Amino acid sequence: MTRYDILTAIPTAFHRDGSLDLEASRAIFRFVGESGNEGAFVLGTTGEFPAVDVEEFTALVRTALEELADRMRVIVHVGRPSTFEALRLVEIAKGLGATEFAALTPYYLKSSDDAIFEYFERVSDAVGDGRLYVYIYPARSGNPVSVDLLVRLAQLPNVVGAKVSELSLDDIAAYRAAVPADFDLYTGADRDLIAAVSAGAQGVVSGVSSVTPKPFRALADAGRSGDAAAIAAAQEAVDDVVSLIGGDMARMKEAYRVLDVADAHCRMAIAEPTDAERSAVAQVVAMHR
């Protein structure tokens, strides 16, 4: 059966001074929990994971599992530059009850294919009975994953899929042709659900769906129906939202203010929306809330 999974990449809420706002993050988790989406992707890029320390990671994962584990799948991102750090996060998340994990390739320094394989081999071992997704994002990590390397990684016992960000549909199709049929592929491109599924993916990891889930649900439903007119209409709505909010966490958090979910801010060096952008966010949220 063709799948159109929507996994919501969830922003992390911070106070204006940069300190963690755990209660606002809890409110965001609760809002996402009402979306009907298939899963949550916690502390990924949208969650500003490079700026979150271990104590905050622990608090956020605990809160996410408390609010979401009985509603949807919760995938906890544990990727770090070193195996040591990634294993530490796996153990923390496992201790809190997490069963699904994602790990970005090692980043910042260039790694060989063998070094990347060893990293995932050890993370896979640490996951134990859980499920692990390879997070492929060479534009940010600096470390690509070739088709041959992904085939090797897919043979590890707990590696069940990959999230693919800022690569082409042709790249997704090439991965699909080489990995086992039961190996899940998710695009990180918010607007590409239908196109990515056509290329062999099982769904999308979408940050924008965290604030406006309805057009994404409509697109997934239309894809399952096969109704070309419904797909076109739903795709137009998703394109409208993505064009105004996109992968900009500050705009997502402006949307939470409009929705009266949380007064959340960014910790990383992300520009605040201009007045014109705030107005546009308010308009698009009003249309699709």
C-alpha positions in Angstrom: 0.0 0.0 0.0 1.3 3.4 -0.9 2.0 5.6 2.1 1.7 9.4 2.5 3.1 9.8 6.0 3.5 13.3 7.4 6.1 13.5 10.2 6.0 16.9 11.8 9.4 18.5 12.5 8.7 20.4 15.7 10.3 23.7 16.7 11.7 24.2 20.1 10.4 27.2 22.1 12.8 29.6 23.7 12.3 32.8 25.7 13.3 36.1 24.1 16.5 36.0 26.1 17.4 32.6 24.6 16.7 30.5 27.6 14.6 27.3 27.1 10.8 27.8 27.4 9.8 24.2 28.4 6.1 25.1 29.0 5.8 26.8 25.6 7.5 23.7 24.0 4.9 21.6 25.8 2.1 23.7 24.3 3.6 23.2 20.9 3.8 19.5 21.4 0.1 19.4 22.4 -0.8 21.4 19.3 1.0 19.0 17.1 -0.6 16.1 18.9 -4.0 17.3 17.6 -2.8 17.4 14.0 -3.7 13.9 13.0 -0.2 13.5 11.5 1.6 10.2 11.6 4.5 11.2 13.7 6.7 13.9 15.3 10.4 14.6 14.5 11.8 16.0 17.7 15.0 18.1 18.0 15.9 18.0 14.4 17.0 21.1 12.3 13.6 22.7 12.9 14.1 22.1 16.7 17.4 24.0 16.6 19.2 20.9 17.9 22.8 22.3 17.6 21.9 25.0 20.2 20.4 22.6 22.8 22.5 21.2 25.6 22.2 17.7 27.1 20.1 18.8 30.1 17.7 20.6 27.8 17.7 17.6 25.4 16.6 15.4 28.3 13.8 17.8 29.4 12.5 18.2 25.9 12.5 14.5 25.0 10.8 13.7 28.3 8.1 16.4 27.6 7.6 15.3 24.0 7.1 11.7 25.0 4.7 12.7 27.8 2.6 14.7 25.3 2.8 12.7 22.1 3.7 9.1 22.7 0.1 8.0 23.0 -0.9 10.0 19.9 1.7 9.5 17.3 5.1 8.1 16.6 7.9 10.1 18.2 11.3 10.1 16.4 14.1 11.6 18.5 17.0 13.1 16.7 20.4 12.2 18.3 22.9 13.1 15.6 26.1 14.8 16.7 29.6 15.4 15.3 31.0 12.5 17.3 29.9 8.9 18.1 30.5 9.6 21.8 27.9 12.4 21.9 25.4 10.5 19.8 25.6 7.4 22.0 25.1 9.6 25.1 21.9 11.0 23.6 20.6 7.6 22.6 21.0 6.3 26.1 19.2 9.3 27.6 16.3 9.0 25.1 16.0 5.3 25.6 15.9 5.7 29.3 13.0 8.1 28.9 11.1 5.6 26.7 12.0 6.6 23.1 11.9 3.7 20.6 12.5 5.6 17.3 15.6 7.6 16.6 17.2 9.6 13.8 20.8 10.6 13.5 22.3 13.1 11.1 25.6 12.0 9.7 28.7 13.3 11.6 29.1 17.0 10.7 31.4 19.9 10.5 34.5 17.8 9.8 34.8 15.7 6.6 34.2 12.0 7.2 35.0 9.0 5.1 32.4 6.5 4.1 33.9 4.0 6.5 33.9 6.5 9.3 30.2 7.3 8.7 29.4 3.6 8.6 31.2 3.0 11.9 29.3 5.9 13.5 25.9 4.4 12.4 27.0 0.9 13.3 27.6 2.0 16.9 24.5 4.1 17.1 22.5 1.2 15.7 23.9 -1.1 18.4 23.0 1.4 21.0 19.4 1.7 19.8 18.9 -1.9 20.7 15.3 -3.0 19.9 14.5 0.5 18.6 14.4 1.9 15.1 17.0 4.2 13.6 16.7 6.6 10.6 19.8 7.9 8.7 19.5 11.7 8.4 21.0 12.7 5.1 21.6 16.5 4.8 24.9 17.1 3.1 24.2 20.9 2.6 24.4 21.3 6.3 26.6 18.3 7.5 29.2 18.5 4.7 29.0 14.7 4.5 27.1 13.1 1.7 25.7 9.6 1.7 26.2 7.8 -1.6 23.8 5.1 -2.8 26.4 2.5 -2.1 26.9 3.8 1.5 23.1 3.8 2.1 22.9 0.2 0.9 25.6 -0.7 3.5 23.8 1.2 6.2 20.4 -0.4 5.3 22.0 -3.8 6.3 22.5 -2.7 9.9 20.0 -4.4 12.1 18.1 -1.4 13.4 18.5 1.0 10.5 15.0 1.1 9.0 15.0 4.2 6.8 16.4 7.6 5.9 15.3 11.3 5.9 16.7 13.0 2.9 17.0 16.8 2.9 17.9 19.2 0.0 18.5 16.4 -2.4 16.6 16.0 -5.7 13.8 13.7 -6.5 16.2 11.8 -8.8 18.4 11.2 -5.7 15.4 9.8 -3.8 14.6 7.6 -6.8 18.2 6.3 -6.9 18.1 5.5 -3.2 14.8 3.7 -3.7 16.1 1.6 -6.5 19.0 0.3 -4.4 17.7 -0.2 -0.8 15.3 -2.9 0.3 11.5 -2.5 -0.3 10.8 -2.2 3.4 13.4 0.6 3.9 11.5 3.9 4.5 12.5 7.1 2.7 11.2 10.5 3.8 11.8 13.8 2.0 12.6 16.9 4.0 11.1 19.1 1.4 7.7 20.3 2.8 6.0 20.8 -0.5 7.2 17.5 -2.1 4.9 14.9 -0.5 3.2 13.8 -3.7 6.3 14.1 -5.9 8.5 12.3 -3.4 6.1 9.4 -3.0 6.0 9.1 -6.8 9.8 8.8 -6.6 9.6 6.0 -4.1 9.4 7.8 -0.7 6.9 7.0 2.1 6.2 10.5 3.2 7.6 13.9 4.3 9.2 15.3 7.4 7.7 18.8 7.4 8.3 21.7 9.8 5.5 23.8 8.2 3.0 21.1 9.1 3.7 21.9 12.7 1.7 25.2 12.4 -0.7 24.5 9.5 -1.4 20.8 9.5 -4.7 20.9 7.7 -3.5 21.5 4.1 -0.9 18.7 4.6 -3.6 16.3 5.8 -5.7 17.3 2.8 -2.8 16.6 0.4 -2.1 13.2 2.0 -5.8 12.3 1.8 -5.9 13.4 -1.9 -2.8 11.4 -2.7 -4.4 8.3 -1.2 -7.6 8.9 -3.2 -5.8 9.4 -6.5 -8.1 12.2 -7.4 -6.1 14.5 -9.6 -8.3 17.5 -9.1 -8.1 17.1 -5.3 -4.3 16.6 -5.4 -3.9 19.8 -7.4 -6.1 21.9 -5.1 -4.4 20.5 -2.0 -1.0 21.0 -3.5 -1.8 24.6 -4.2 -2.7 25.2 -0.6 0.5 23.5 0.7 2.6 25.6 -1.8 0.9 28.7 -0.5 1.8 28.0 3.1 5.3 26.8 2.3 6.1 29.9 0.1 5.3 32.2 3.1 6.6 30.2 6.0 9.0 27.7 4.5 11.8 26.4 6.7 12.1 29.6 8.7 11.7 28.8 12.4 11.1 32.4 13.3 8.1 32.6 11.0 6.8 29.3 12.4 7.0 30.8 15.9 5.2 33.9 14.7 2.5 31.5 13.5 2.3 30.1 17.0 1.7 33.6 18.3 -1.1 34.2 15.8 -2.6 30.8 16.7 -2.3 31.7 20.5 -0.4 28.5 21.0 2.8 29.9 22.4 5.0 33.1 22.5 8.1 31.3 21.3 11.4 32.6 20.0 14.5 31.3 18.4 17.9 30.7 20.1 20.0 30.5 17.0 20.9 33.5 14.8 17.7 33.6 12.8 16.3 37.0 11.8 13.0 38.0 13.2 10.2 38.4 10.7 9.7 41.9 9.3 6.3 43.6 9.7 5.4 42.6 6.2 6.3 39.0 6.9 4.3 39.0 10.1 1.3 40.2 8.2 1.8 37.5 5.6 2.1 34.8 8.2 -1.1 36.0 9.9 -2.9 35.9 6.6 -1.8 32.4 5.6 -2.5 31.0 9.0 -6.0 32.5 9.0 -6.6 30.9 5.6 -5.4 27.4 6.6 -5.9 27.1 10.4 
